[in-house]
Amino acid sequence: MDYRHRFSDTESGVSVLELPAGKVVCVGRNYAEHARELNNAVPAEPMLFIKPATSLVRMEEPFLIPRGQGDCHVETEMALLIGETLTKGDDDKVLSAIAGVGIGFDLTLREVQNSLKQQGHPWEKAKAFDGSCPLSAFVSPEGIAWNDVNLQLMRNGQLQQNGNSGDMITPVAELLAYICRFFTLCPGDVVMTGTPAGVGPLVSGDKLEARLSDWIVVTTTVL
Ligand code: ZN
């Protein structure tokens, strides 16, 4: 595991942030329209799952999707880099513990996931495989309006996902407070805040452009 979080600042360019890559805590169905497009119910409480550090790869570099396991969907999500430990009861500290904001792809083997769900089994083989979380460099969240962040994915020149964090069912502060009731978040952990509608399968050769408001644009290729 040699993944290192990167921090991009306008003066010095991209640099390596001295934070170990930790776990990635994800929330399912945090945008109502996305829940509907997959015919899923909107959950009463955040639905959490975890990807291990071995899921992380650099989004800017061409990335591989698994072969021979059915469709691999891309879910474009706002990613939060945790800079300070957050645990149960730290609700009033959650926003100040965010060290960076970036973009993550929650790659999902949709057919594998559907089959696991039908059997009542855990999802990890569909969501937490090696390389299942391409991640951008982070930028400072200073001055950010957490309820008004735009998130876009262009695939081969076509707009595929276009969402705004204002549509999140559980917004950022509440989501972090909820997560740390169950899982202590450590420096270097990442929280993925859920995908807006428009998820779909990737194929080898796809050219992707992911955008977070005016702060981050990443172009990449599916191998
Ligand atoms: Zn997701």
Boltz pocket constraint, residues with backbone or C-beta under 6 A from the ligand:
constraints:
  - pocket:
      binder: B
      contacts: [[A, 26], [A, 27], [A, 28], [A, 75], [A, 77], [A, 106], [A, 194], [A, 195]]
      max_distance: 6.0
